[in-house]
Amino acid sequence: MNFSERLKKLRLDKNLSHYDMADILDMTRQSYAYLERKQDDKKLDYVVTLAKYFGVSTDYLLGTSDFPNPVDKRDQDFMDQILDEELKDWIANELNHLNKDELHKLKTLWELMHK
């Protein structure tokens, strides 16, 4: 399923009209309807291709996330709560690259620190 099809499905799942979506996005109904047609999908394909090539998420490439690697909602909520930018960068850069054994060692160390 491509962008246009997903967008339409999401709109219909919420029982929204083209007019509703146009209001939400502050655009004309015609402009919104254009988004649901396949005419812009090729441009989006470039975003996906670039993200795959560089090994980053499309959210990162588009500027909606500061984290190059995809994170799940729970991880994103956790990271959003961290106000210290240096700490946030360290967690995003260092912890994302740990393998399973290293994560278990870190967990053990954490548990020892809190006994």
RAJO-V268940 format. One record per residue. RES is the residue in one small letter. PSI is psi in whole degrees, 0 to 359 (999 if undefined). NEAR is the number of other C-alpha atoms within 12 Angstrom. Layout:
RES,PSI,NEAR + RES,PSI,NEAR
//
This chain:
m,132,10 + n,181,20 + f,309,23 + s,316,24 + e,319,19 + r,318,17 + l,314,25 + k,316,25 + k,315,17 + l,318,17 + r,312,23 + l,323,16 + d,329,11 + k,5,13 + n,43,13 + l,147,17 + s,172,22 + h,321,27 + y,318,19 + d,312,20 + m,321,27 + a,319,21 + d,316,16 + i,319,15 + l,0,15 + d,55,14 + m,175,17 + t,160,17 + r,322,19 + q,320,18 + s,318,19 + y,315,25 + a,325,25 + y,323,21 + l,329,28 + e,353,27 + r,160,19 + k,9,20 + q,332,17 + d,359,20 + d,327,21 + k,321,15 + k,321,16 + l,328,20 + d,324,18 + y,321,16 + v,314,24 + v,316,23 + t,316,17 + l,318,19 + a,316,22 + k,316,19 + y,315,13 + f,354,15 + g,36,18 + v,168,23 + s,157,25 + t,327,27 + d,317,23 + y,313,22 + l,322,25 + l,355,18 + g,13,14 + t,357,13 + s,145,22 + d,2,24 + f,118,30 + p,327,24 + n,142,26 + p,141,23 + v,151,23 + d,170,14 + k,319,11 + r,316,11 + d,319,19 + q,318,21 + d,318,12 + f,312,15 + m,326,25 + d,335,21 + q,343,13 + i,116,17 + l,333,11 + d,110,12 + e,322,15 + e,317,13 + l,318,16 + k,315,22 + d,319,19 + w,314,16 + i,314,23 + a,320,26 + n,321,17 + e,310,18 + l,331,23 + n,343,20 + h,3,15 + l,142,16 + n,178,12 + k,316,12 + d,318,11 + e,322,15 + l,321,16 + h,320,14 + k,318,14 + l,320,17 + k,316,16 + t,315,14 + l,316,13 + w,314,12 + e,323,11 + l,322,10 + m,335,9 + h,21,8 + k,999,7
//
